[in-house]
Amino acid sequence: MTIRKTPTATLSRRTLLQTGAGAAALAMLGAPKVHAQAAPKIRIGYWPIAAGLPFYAAVEKGFFKEAGLDVEAIKFAGAQQIMEAMLAGRCDGSSNGTGSANLAVGEIAAPGTFKIFAANPSNAKNVLDQFLVPAASPVKTIAELSGKRIASGPGIQNVTLAKTVLERAGAKNVSVIELPIGQHVAALAAGQVDGVYTLEPTGTIGRLNGTTRMLEAGVIAKYILGDPLAPWFGGSASLKSEFVQKHPVEAKKFVTAYAKGIALVRSNPAEARQYLKGYTAIEGQLTSEVPLAAYTLYNEFTPKDIAHFQKFFDLFSDKGIFPSRLMVDTMLYKG
């Protein structure tokens, strides 16, 4: 086959050669080089609990890749570690399930650092938080945990909430210790502790293997917010302000792709549940048993939602953990 070169093709080749020669000459004269800016890797920290499901789904369904984003999921043992990694520049954001109060502590340390674009409200209906006891325990109420050894997840948010709920429920002289959430069921089964304040999927795992029993769920809404059905925005997905400002296009694409993960959990929870596997301690058929938290995007918060969120933050101000009152609205992503 003969390939005929058209004058246009010849001219284009000549032009390219001339352009190349000109570029080479400019380079020799010290002209500045123009480099294409590579797309940033977006490093997102997650804690292996059920509330992070929208993020897990967005990764596994390829929503971030479809948006042209390079997202790295980084597992941490606790929410406080995620916050510290963001402050240190090792993470660009957090998935849902990362303690909102932990992020607030980081915000107080470095004002203007954290922007929450989605939170996961839970309560007695959308179960995440709960107190568990051994399956054979005679304890029927939280008040009966007086004088007992109670474990909570690590970090200031978990410990403060565990102690406050115990106090407001009438339990006295309780010893609260920090313990990684993945060890809660084993600690109860071994008799190392008498109860735990924990988060899903811990309760589901313990119930299905017959070692633990749920004492009460939705305890933060009831004892902290004063209404068992109030939305407790205990976990939040966030991005660093620095990342949003430096990469505004990628930040918007990330939030949009993440929102697709939330939409999947809302519209097809049966499909979404499978993505708990590999990210949490629950596997296979057990994924269908885990209760799911709800999700609220930054542009879905109502004034009443903000009021409940603020009441949660105010607890930490009242306890002296926050040196001053931190306003939730200042931490919300604006789009």
VMD Tcl script that draws the C-alpha trace (Angstrom):
set ca {
  {0.00 0.00 0.00}
  {1.30 3.43 -0.96}
  {0.80 6.20 1.54}
  {0.60 9.57 -0.13}
  {1.69 12.62 1.78}
  {-0.55 15.61 1.21}
  {0.93 19.13 1.19}
  {-0.92 19.78 4.43}
  {0.71 16.80 6.06}
  {4.13 17.88 4.80}
  {3.57 21.41 6.04}
  {2.45 20.15 9.45}
  {5.59 18.02 9.75}
  {7.79 20.93 8.69}
  {6.04 23.21 11.15}
  {6.57 20.70 13.93}
  {10.24 20.39 13.07}
  {10.61 24.15 13.00}
  {8.76 24.49 16.28}
  {11.00 21.83 17.80}
  {14.11 23.62 16.56}
  {12.83 26.90 17.94}
  {12.10 25.34 21.28}
  {15.58 23.86 21.40}
  {17.08 27.24 20.61}
  {15.03 28.92 23.34}
  {16.14 26.27 25.79}
  {19.78 26.95 24.92}
  {19.17 30.67 25.55}
  {17.81 29.90 28.98}
  {14.10 30.38 28.29}
  {11.92 29.00 31.10}
  {10.52 25.52 30.62}
  {6.78 24.96 30.89}
  {5.78 21.79 32.74}
  {2.29 20.30 32.84}
  {1.02 20.09 36.42}
  {0.41 16.50 37.42}
  {-2.89 15.62 39.07}
  {-2.37 15.42 42.85}
  {-2.65 12.19 44.79}
  {-5.46 12.63 47.29}
  {-4.66 10.79 50.53}
  {-7.75 10.03 52.61}
  {-7.56 8.58 56.09}
  {-10.24 6.20 57.31}
  {-11.07 4.39 60.52}
  {-12.34 0.80 59.92}
  {-15.93 1.31 61.06}
  {-19.24 0.96 59.21}
  {-19.82 4.72 58.93}
  {-17.07 5.00 56.31}
  {-19.15 3.00 53.82}
  {-19.71 5.82 51.24}
  {-15.95 6.22 50.91}
  {-15.33 2.49 50.62}
  {-18.05 2.24 47.96}
  {-16.74 5.23 46.02}
  {-13.27 3.66 45.89}
  {-14.45 0.19 44.93}
  {-17.06 1.36 42.40}
  {-14.44 3.50 40.69}
  {-16.24 6.82 41.22}
  {-12.98 8.62 41.93}
  {-11.23 7.08 38.95}
  {-14.14 8.05 36.71}
  {-13.58 11.63 37.85}
  {-9.90 11.39 36.90}
  {-8.74 11.41 40.51}
  {-5.92 9.45 42.13}
  {-7.23 8.63 45.61}
  {-5.29 6.65 48.18}
  {-7.18 5.11 51.13}
  {-5.05 5.02 54.29}
  {-6.21 2.98 57.29}
  {-5.70 4.30 60.83}
  {-6.33 2.76 64.25}
  {-8.27 5.78 65.47}
  {-9.85 9.07 64.43}
  {-7.35 11.12 66.41}
  {-4.51 9.66 64.34}
  {-6.28 10.74 61.16}
  {-6.60 14.30 62.46}
  {-2.93 14.34 63.46}
  {-1.91 12.99 60.04}
  {-3.86 15.79 58.36}
  {-2.14 18.39 60.55}
  {1.24 16.85 59.73}
  {0.54 16.89 55.99}
  {0.38 13.11 55.62}
  {-3.32 13.11 54.69}
  {-5.44 15.47 52.62}
  {-8.78 14.46 54.12}
  {-10.84 12.04 56.15}
  {-13.67 9.68 55.37}
  {-16.99 9.52 57.19}
  {-16.64 7.91 60.59}
  {-13.72 10.15 61.58}
  {-14.67 11.74 64.89}
  {-16.03 15.24 64.37}
  {-14.72 16.33 67.76}
  {-11.29 14.97 66.86}
  {-11.32 17.17 63.76}
  {-12.46 20.08 65.95}
  {-9.46 19.59 68.26}
  {-7.24 19.87 65.18}
  {-9.14 22.95 64.03}
  {-8.53 24.63 67.38}
  {-4.83 23.79 67.15}
  {-4.60 25.10 63.56}
  {-7.60 27.35 62.78}
  {-8.91 27.15 59.24}
  {-7.40 23.73 58.50}
  {-10.43 21.43 58.31}
  {-13.47 21.63 56.05}
  {-16.31 19.15 56.67}
  {-18.20 18.28 53.49}
  {-20.30 15.37 54.81}
  {-21.26 14.08 58.24}
  {-22.86 10.83 59.36}
  {-25.72 11.37 61.82}
  {-26.69 8.41 63.97}
  {-29.30 7.79 66.65}
  {-31.55 5.00 67.95}
  {-32.79 4.42 64.38}
  {-29.59 4.86 62.38}
  {-27.38 2.89 64.75}
  {-23.66 3.50 65.07}
  {-22.90 4.12 68.76}
  {-23.77 1.61 71.47}
  {-22.91 0.04 74.80}
  {-22.23 -3.70 74.78}
  {-21.84 -6.24 77.57}
  {-20.91 -9.95 77.53}
  {-23.76 -12.15 76.31}
  {-24.17 -13.75 79.74}
  {-23.96 -10.48 81.71}
  {-26.84 -9.85 84.12}
  {-26.60 -6.08 83.52}
  {-29.82 -4.61 82.08}
  {-29.16 -0.86 82.11}
  {-26.19 1.47 81.75}
  {-26.72 2.59 85.35}
  {-25.91 -0.96 86.46}
  {-22.37 -0.53 85.11}
  {-21.47 1.31 88.32}
  {-18.12 0.18 89.65}
  {-17.36 -1.73 86.43}
  {-14.46 -1.65 83.96}
  {-15.59 -0.10 80.68}
  {-13.61 0.20 77.46}
  {-14.09 2.89 74.85}
  {-12.53 3.51 71.49}
  {-9.29 5.53 71.49}
  {-9.16 9.31 71.39}
  {-10.64 12.26 73.23}
  {-14.04 12.05 71.51}
  {-14.71 8.42 72.45}
  {-13.46 8.71 76.01}
  {-15.35 11.95 76.72}
  {-18.59 10.59 75.30}
  {-18.28 7.27 77.16}
  {-17.70 9.01 80.48}
  {-20.50 11.52 79.92}
  {-23.08 8.91 78.94}
  {-22.16 6.75 81.94}
  {-22.47 9.76 84.23}
  {-25.81 10.94 82.81}
  {-27.24 7.42 82.80}
  {-26.50 7.09 86.50}
  {-23.42 4.82 86.49}
  {-20.94 5.75 89.23}
  {-17.30 4.97 90.01}
  {-16.69 3.56 86.54}
  {-13.18 2.94 85.24}
  {-12.96 3.88 81.54}
  {-9.99 2.67 79.51}
  {-9.05 3.27 75.88}
  {-8.94 0.18 73.68}
  {-8.73 -0.17 69.88}
  {-12.22 -0.81 68.55}
  {-11.17 -4.05 66.88}
  {-10.36 -5.52 70.31}
  {-13.68 -4.72 71.99}
  {-15.44 -8.03 71.32}
  {-12.41 -10.10 72.32}
  {-11.95 -8.07 75.52}
  {-15.58 -8.69 76.51}
  {-15.36 -12.39 75.68}
  {-12.16 -12.76 77.72}
  {-13.62 -10.94 80.72}
  {-11.01 -8.19 80.56}
  {-13.77 -5.54 80.70}
  {-17.40 -5.56 81.82}
  {-18.75 -3.41 79.02}
  {-17.72 -1.25 76.07}
  {-18.79 1.98 74.46}
  {-18.23 1.17 70.81}
  {-19.28 1.72 67.20}
  {-20.59 -0.55 64.48}
  {-19.71 -3.09 63.17}
  {-18.53 -4.16 66.66}
  {-22.02 -4.87 67.96}
  {-22.96 -6.90 64.91}
  {-19.80 -9.00 65.11}
  {-20.30 -9.76 68.80}
  {-23.99 -10.56 68.36}
  {-23.45 -12.90 65.45}
  {-20.66 -14.85 67.12}
  {-22.70 -15.08 70.32}
  {-20.22 -13.34 72.63}
  {-21.82 -9.96 73.27}
  {-25.21 -8.34 73.82}
  {-26.31 -4.80 73.05}
  {-27.18 -2.92 76.22}
  {-28.34 0.27 74.51}
  {-27.89 1.92 71.11}
  {-28.12 5.56 70.04}
  {-26.76 6.61 73.41}
  {-25.23 9.91 72.28}
  {-28.50 11.19 70.83}
  {-30.33 10.23 74.02}
  {-27.90 11.26 76.75}
  {-25.97 14.09 75.08}
  {-28.52 15.64 72.71}
  {-31.57 14.82 74.83}
  {-33.57 13.04 72.10}
  {-33.06 9.38 71.04}
  {-33.90 10.33 67.44}
  {-31.83 13.51 67.24}
  {-29.03 13.40 64.65}
  {-25.64 12.95 66.32}
  {-23.05 14.12 63.80}
  {-20.29 12.14 65.45}
  {-18.27 11.43 62.33}
  {-17.34 13.58 59.37}
  {-15.69 13.44 55.97}
  {-13.39 16.38 55.44}
  {-10.72 17.95 53.27}
  {-7.89 20.22 54.30}
  {-8.49 23.87 53.42}
  {-5.01 23.97 51.94}
  {-5.92 21.22 49.48}
  {-9.21 22.91 48.56}
  {-7.46 26.20 47.90}
  {-4.53 24.70 45.99}
  {-6.60 22.23 43.95}
  {-10.15 23.69 43.73}
  {-11.11 21.71 40.62}
  {-9.94 18.39 42.05}
  {-11.57 19.18 45.40}
  {-14.96 19.72 43.75}
  {-14.55 16.56 41.69}
  {-13.66 14.63 44.85}
  {-16.70 15.84 46.78}
  {-18.95 15.08 43.79}
  {-17.55 11.55 43.44}
  {-17.83 11.00 47.20}
  {-21.46 12.15 47.02}
  {-22.07 9.36 44.50}
  {-20.95 6.93 47.20}
  {-23.47 8.46 49.59}
  {-26.17 8.25 46.92}
  {-25.41 4.55 46.45}
  {-25.73 3.85 50.18}
  {-29.04 5.72 50.26}
  {-30.58 4.21 47.12}
  {-29.14 0.71 47.16}
  {-27.82 -0.20 50.62}
  {-27.86 -3.91 49.75}
  {-25.32 -3.32 47.00}
  {-23.27 -0.86 49.02}
  {-22.93 -3.14 52.06}
  {-20.57 -5.50 50.24}
  {-17.89 -2.80 50.33}
  {-17.59 -3.09 54.10}
  {-15.48 -6.14 53.30}
  {-11.78 -5.39 53.33}
  {-12.25 -2.04 55.07}
  {-13.84 -3.23 58.33}
  {-13.63 -6.40 60.41}
  {-16.86 -7.74 58.98}
  {-16.85 -10.07 55.98}
  {-19.06 -11.91 53.52}
  {-22.66 -12.64 54.46}
  {-22.27 -10.73 57.73}
  {-22.22 -7.45 55.82}
  {-26.00 -7.67 55.37}
  {-26.49 -7.50 59.15}
  {-24.72 -4.22 59.91}
  {-27.01 -1.24 60.66}
  {-26.12 1.79 58.55}
  {-25.67 5.39 59.59}
  {-27.33 8.19 57.66}
  {-25.37 10.84 55.75}
  {-25.71 14.60 55.36}
  {-23.82 16.55 52.69}
  {-22.59 20.09 53.30}
  {-25.45 21.56 51.23}
  {-28.11 19.49 53.02}
  {-27.66 20.74 56.59}
  {-30.75 22.42 58.00}
  {-30.66 25.02 60.81}
  {-31.93 22.30 63.16}
  {-29.11 19.98 62.08}
  {-26.56 22.70 62.77}
  {-28.10 23.27 66.20}
  {-27.71 19.56 67.10}
  {-24.16 19.54 65.72}
  {-23.36 22.64 67.78}
  {-24.79 21.09 70.95}
  {-22.43 18.14 70.46}
  {-19.44 20.48 70.10}
  {-20.56 22.52 73.09}
  {-20.21 19.45 75.31}
  {-16.46 19.58 74.77}
  {-16.39 23.28 75.56}
  {-18.37 22.65 78.74}
  {-15.94 19.89 79.75}
  {-12.97 22.20 79.20}
  {-11.58 20.10 76.35}
  {-12.14 22.92 73.87}
  {-10.59 26.09 75.35}
  {-13.38 28.15 73.81}
  {-16.66 27.62 71.96}
  {-16.02 26.40 68.42}
  {-18.74 27.23 65.91}
  {-19.64 24.33 63.61}
  {-20.49 26.62 60.73}
  {-16.88 27.81 60.46}
  {-15.76 24.26 59.67}
  {-18.32 23.48 56.95}
  {-17.20 23.20 53.35}
  {-18.94 25.80 51.19}
  {-18.58 24.15 47.78}
}
mol new
graphics top color blue
foreach p $ca { graphics top sphere $p radius 0.5 }
foreach p [lrange $ca 0 end-1] q [lrange $ca 1 end] { graphics top cylinder $p $q radius 0.2 }
display resetview
